Amino acid sequence: MSSARPLVPALVILAALGAMGLGPAPTWRPLDPDNTLVIDTTKGRIVVAMRPDFAPKAVERVKLLAREGVYDGLLFHRVIENFVDQTGNPNNHDGGVSSHPDLPAEFSFKIAPEAFVKVRRASDAQEGFIGASPIGTPAPSEGNRPATAPIRAWGAYCPGVAGMGRQADPGTGNSEIFFMRAASRRLDHDYTVWGKVVAGLDVVRAEAVGEPPEHPDKMLKVRVMADLPAAERPKLQVMDEHSLAFGKIVAKVRAEKGADFTVCDVEVPVRGVN
């Protein structure tokens, strides 16, 4: 990828505000109960903010299988250090599928140019966030499209990103899901992104490693947050990626990383609330 361009003016301003201790307090948003997955595992809880705007069919399938109880008790059957945790196959092996038809590939989606917060611009691409999820897009000048025209985007496989497993055919996603232990951008454009871990990345990285693991961990219970009693729902808020506070975080990390900076170097903060 081409070298990053200098900081966009908005981030330069944010960095200056941060240095002066100015700017409003962080803005926080609650999780959407209808699009949050709560996974209780043998190593702890993983909370995933699902993205139906990225992959509506994949999110619909994950929610359906959770509500059918298909995911309850399934093993993390393939776990590779510094790569992925795979689970979701009813037979606890690669290639297992649910009773539902395979899904089409949802490797990219269209967004309005203002729908995401840009954190990196290069001559050949842009990177940024929608909610807590990292994405990539082509360069603004590609195709000489109007500035207001929708642009193609794709999920960036950074740590904590949730993807749909598949076989060799791109249209064979079914029930298998995986969670990134570390960044692996070679998966971009090639596997459907359906969400982002907003709590429990430490749990993802704690699952027993192996192909298969000698003593595999499992998903004990998988539920859509909206189906939980209010008292049992995770009490979390995600920082608004459009906020000045997040802009200052980006500016700081980018200044530290320099030309090596990518969207995977930044996490949108999450906090617990009473």
TATA-V695336 format. One record per pair of residues at least 12 apart in sequence whose C-alpha atoms are under 10 Angstrom apart, sorted by the first residue. I is the first residue (numbers start at 1). GAP is how many residues later the second one is. Records with the same first field share a line. If there is no record, write none. Layout:
# TATA-V695336
I = GAP  GAP
This chain:
# TATA-V695336
1 = 121  122  123  124
2 = 119  120  121  122  123  257
3 = 118  119  120  121  255  256  257  258
4 = 116  117  118  119  120  121  122  254  255  256  257  258
5 = 115  116  117  118  254
6 = 114  115  116  252  253
7 = 112  113  114  244  247  248
8 = 110  111  112  113  243
10 = 234  237  238  241
11 = 107  108  233  236  237  238  239  240  241  243
12 = 235  236  239
13 = 231  234  235  238
14 = 230  231  232  233  234  235  236  237  238
15 = 229  230  232  233  234  235  236  237  240
16 = 232  235
17 = 227  228  231
18 = 226  227  229  230  231  233  234
19 = 229  233
22 = 222  223
23 = 220  221  222  225
24 = 219  220  221
25 = 218  219  220
26 = 213  214  215  216  217  218  219  220
27 = 210  211  212  213  214  215  216  217  218  219
28 = 208  209  210  211  212  213  215  241  242  243
29 = 102  207  208  209  210  211  212  241  242
30 = 204  205  206  207  208  209  210  240  241  242  243
31 = 16  17  18  19  167  194  202  203  204  205  206  207
32 = 17  18  193  194  205
33 = 16  17  191  192  193  194  195  197  200  201
34 = 15  16  29  190  191  192  193
35 = 13  14  15  16  17  24  25  28  160  189  190  191
36 = 12  13  14  15  23  27  159  160  161  162  187  188  189  190  197  198
37 = 12  13  22  25  26  29  158  159  160  185  186  187  188  189  190
38 = 28  159  161  183  184  185  186  187  188  190  195  196
39 = 27  32  33  161  179  180  181  182  183  184  185  186
40 = 32  33  160  163  178  179  180  181  182  183
41 = 31  32  33  34  35  162  163  166  176  177  178  179  180  181
42 = 31  33  161  164  165  166  174  175  176  177  178  179
43 = 157  159  160  161  162  163  164  165  174  175  176  177
44 = 156  158  159  160  162  163  175  176
45 = 154  155  156  157  158  159  174  175  176  177  189
46 = 114  151  152  153  154  155  156  157  158  173  176
47 = 148  149  150  151  152  153  154  175  176  177  178  187  189
48 = 84  112  113  114  131  146  147  148  149  150  151  152  153  176  177
49 = 82  83  84  112  113  145  146  147  148  149  150  176  189
50 = 12  13  82  83  111  112  143  144  145  146  147  148  174
51 = 79  80  81  82  104  111  142  143  144  145
52 = 141  142  143
53 = 56  57  58  77  141  142
54 = 52  53  54  55  56  57  76  79  81  99  100  101  138  139  140  141
55 = 49  50  51  52  53  54  99  100  108  109  137  138  139  140
56 = 50  138
57 = 46  47  48  49  137
58 = 45  46  47  48  105  106  115  116  117  119  134  135  136  137
59 = 105  134  135  136
60 = 134
61 = 39  40  41  42  112  113  114
62 = 26  102  112  113  114  115  132  160  161  162
63 = 159  160  161
64 = 36  111  159  160
65 = 23  33  34  35  109  110  157  158
66 = 22  155  156  157  158
67 = 155  156  157  160
68 = 154  155
69 = 152  153  154
70 = 18  19  20  28  29  105  151  152
71 = 16  17  18  19  27  104  105  106  147  148  149  150  151  152
72 = 16  18  146  147  148  149  150  151
73 = 15  17  19  144  145  146  147  148  149
74 = 13  14  15  16  17  18  19  142  143  144  145  146  147  148
75 = 12  13  14  15  16  17  18  137  138  140  141  142  143  144  145
76 = 12  13  16  17  101  102  131  132  133  134  135  136  137  139  140  141  142  143
77 = 12  14  15  16  17  131  132  133  134  135  136  137  138  139  140  141
78 = 14  15  16  100  130  131  132  133  134  135  138
79 = 99  100  101  102  125  126  128  129  130  131  132  133  134  137  138
80 = 100  101  102  125  127  128  129  130  131  132  133
81 = 99  100  101  124  125  126  127  128  129
82 = 77  98  99  100  101  102  123
83 = 76  95  96  97  98  99  100  101  122
84 = 75  76  77  78  79  93  94  95  96  97  98  99  100  120  121  125
85 = 77  92  93  94  95  96  119  120  121  122  123  124  125
86 = 76  77  78  79  90  91  92  93  94  125  126
87 = 77  78  88  89  90  91  92  130  131  132
88 = 76  77  86  87  88  89  90  130  131
89 = 76  85  86  87  88
90 = 85  86
92 = 84  120  126
93 = 83  118  119
94 = 71  72  73  82  117  118
95 = 70  71  72  77  78  79  80  81
96 = 70  71  78  79  80
97 = 69  75  76  77  78  79
98 = 76  77  78
99 = 75  76
100 = 74  75
101 = 71  72  73  74
102 = 64  69  70  71  72  73
103 = 61  63  67  68  69  70  71  72
104 = 65  66  67  68  69  70  88
105 = 59  61  64  65  66  67  68  84  85  86  87  88
106 = 48  49  58  64  65  67  83  84  85  86  87  88
107 = 46  47  48  63  80  81  82  83  84  85  86  87
108 = 27  28  29  44  45  46  47  80  81  82  83  84  85
109 = 28  41  42  43  44  45  46
110 = 27  39  40  41  42  43  44
111 = 19  26  38  39  40  41  42  43
112 = 35  36  37  38  39  40  41
113 = 24  27  34  35  36  37  38  39  40
114 = 33  34  36  37
115 = 14  15  16  35  36  127
116 = 12  13  14  15  17  18  19  20  21  37  125  126
117 = 12  13  14  17  18  124  125  126  129  130
118 = 12  16  17  18  19  123  124  129  132  145
119 = 15  128  131  132  135  142  143  144  147
120 = 16  130  134  141  142  143
121 = 15  16  17  18  19  141
122 = 16  17  18
123 = 15  16  17  18  19
124 = 13  14  15  16  17  18
125 = 12  13  14  15  16  17
126 = 12  13  14  27  136  137
127 = 12  26  27  28  29  135  136  137
128 = 27  28  113  134  135  136  138
129 = 26  27  112  113  134  137  138  139
130 = 25  110  111  112  138
131 = 65  107  108  109  110  111  137
132 = 29  63  64  65  66  106  107  108  109  134  135  136  137  138
133 = 22  23  24  25  27  28  29  60  61  62  63  64  65  108  130  134  135
134 = 20  21  22  23  24  25  27  61  62  129  130  132  133  134
135 = 18  19  20  21  22  23  53  58  128  129
136 = 16  17  18  19  20  21  52  53  127
137 = 14  15  16  17  18  19
138 = 13  14  15  16
139 = 12
153 = 36
154 = 34  35  36  37  38  39
155 = 30  32  33  34  35  36  37  38  39  40  41
156 = 27  28  29  30  31  32  33  37  107  108
157 = 22  23  24  25  26  27  28  29  30  31  32  34  35  36  39  106  107
158 = 21  22  23  24  25  26  27  29  30  38  104  105  106  107  108  109
159 = 20  21  22  23  24  25  37  38  42  45  46  105  106  107  108
160 = 18  19  20  21  22  23  35  36  37  38  39  40  41  42  44  45  104  107
161 = 17  18  19  20  21  22  32  33  34  35  36  37  40
162 = 15  16  17  18  29  30  31  32  33  34  35
163 = 13  14  15  16  17  24  28  29  30  31  32  33
164 = 12  13  14  15  27  28  29  30  31
165 = 12  13  14  26  27  28
166 = 24  25  26
170 = 20  21  22
171 = 20
173 = 18  19
177 = 15  16  17
178 = 15  26
179 = 14  16  17  18  22  25  26
180 = 16  17  21  24  25
181 = 20  21  22  23  24  25  26
182 = 19  22  23  82
183 = 81  82
184 = 80
185 = 79
198 = 38  39  40  69  70  71  72  73
199 = 35  37  70  71  72  73
234 = 38  39
235 = 36  37  38  39
236 = 34  35  36  37  38
237 = 32  33  34  35  36
238 = 30  31  32  33  34
239 = 28  29  30  31  32
240 = 28  29  30
241 = 27  28
246 = 20  21  22  23
249 = 17  18  19  20
250 = 13  15  16  17  18
253 = 12  13
254 = 12
